[in-house]
């Protein structure tokens, strides 16, 4: 699975140099951070709506959109999927309650 994420990250990185008129991803990069964040918000809302209807295929489709746009954000911020996977790995053997408590000031 991480190969797929790495492959997608590479494609997204190359799209940074593409003509915004010819690439949806390049157009998002050209519009900047606020446009990328707006798409993530829209996709998260669509995940919630799909989940409320309990349409499993719609949930899969919308989560794929959310993950995709999250990957665009990572690329925009010069981050990699491996950064997120490392964070998840670090949390793997910790309780969610303990992990959250470690972030609270």
matplotlib code that plots the C-alpha trace (Angstrom):
import matplotlib.pyplot as plt

x = [0.0, 2.8, 4.0, 0.7, 1.0, 4.6, 3.6, 0.8, 3.1, 5.5, 2.7, 1.5, 5.0, 5.4, 2.1, 3.5, 5.2, 2.3, 0.2, -2.8, -5.0, -4.1, -4.1, -6.6, -3.9, -1.7, -4.7, -5.1, -1.5, -1.8, -4.8, -2.8, -3.3, -6.8, -8.2, -6.6, -8.0, -11.4, -11.4, -10.4, -13.3, -15.7, -14.5, -14.7, -18.3, -19.1, -17.6, -19.9, -23.0, -22.1, -21.6, -24.9, -26.6, -24.6, -23.8, -20.6, -19.5, -20.2, -18.1, -15.2, -15.4, -15.6, -12.8, -10.6, -11.3, -10.5, -7.2, -6.3, -6.8, -5.0, -2.1, -2.2, -1.9, 1.1, 2.8, 2.0, 3.6, 6.7, 5.6, 5.5, 3.0, 5.9, 5.7, 2.1, 2.8, 5.6, 3.3, 0.7, 3.4, 4.5, 0.9, 0.4, 1.3, -0.1, -3.6, -5.5, -6.2, -2.5, -1.5, -4.1, -3.0, 0.6, -0.5, -2.5, -0.5]
y = [0.0, 2.4, 1.9, 3.3, 6.3, 6.9, 6.6, 9.1, 11.4, 11.4, 12.1, 15.0, 16.4, 16.4, 18.1, 21.1, 22.1, 21.3, 23.9, 24.7, 24.8, 21.2, 19.6, 19.7, 19.2, 21.9, 24.2, 23.5, 24.3, 27.5, 28.6, 28.0, 26.6, 28.0, 26.3, 23.0, 23.3, 24.2, 20.9, 18.9, 20.5, 19.7, 16.1, 15.6, 16.8, 14.4, 11.5, 12.4, 12.5, 9.2, 7.6, 8.9, 7.2, 4.0, 3.7, 1.7, 2.4, 6.1, 6.1, 4.4, 6.9, 9.9, 8.7, 8.2, 11.8, 12.9, 11.0, 12.3, 15.9, 15.3, 14.0, 17.2, 19.1, 17.1, 17.7, 21.4, 21.6, 19.6, 16.6, 12.9, 10.1, 8.4, 11.3, 10.4, 6.7, 7.3, 9.2, 6.4, 3.8, 5.8, 5.7, 2.0, 0.7, 3.6, 4.1, 6.9, 8.4, 8.5, 9.8, 12.6, 13.5, 13.8, 16.6, 18.6, 21.5]
z = [0.0, 0.8, -2.8, -4.1, -1.7, -2.9, -6.5, -6.0, -4.1, -7.1, -9.5, -7.4, -7.1, -10.9, -11.3, -9.4, -12.7, -15.0, -16.7, -14.4, -17.5, -18.3, -14.8, -12.0, -9.4, -10.9, -10.8, -7.1, -6.4, -8.4, -6.4, -3.2, 0.3, 0.9, -2.2, -1.2, 2.3, 1.0, -1.1, 2.0, 3.9, 1.0, 0.8, 4.6, 4.5, 1.6, 3.7, 6.5, 4.2, 2.6, 6.0, 7.2, 4.3, 5.0, 1.3, 1.5, -2.1, -1.6, 1.6, -0.2, -3.1, -0.8, 1.4, -1.7, -2.6, 0.9, 0.9, -2.5, -1.5, 1.7, -0.4, -2.4, 0.8, 2.0, -1.3, -1.2, 2.3, 1.1, 3.2, 2.3, 3.0, 4.9, 7.5, 8.2, 8.2, 10.7, 13.0, 12.8, 13.5, 16.6, 17.9, 17.1, 20.6, 22.5, 23.8, 22.0, 25.4, 26.3, 22.9, 23.1, 26.7, 25.5, 23.1, 25.7, 27.3]

ax = plt.figure().add_subplot(projection="3d")
ax.plot(x, y, z, "-o")
ax.set_aspect("equal")
plt.show()
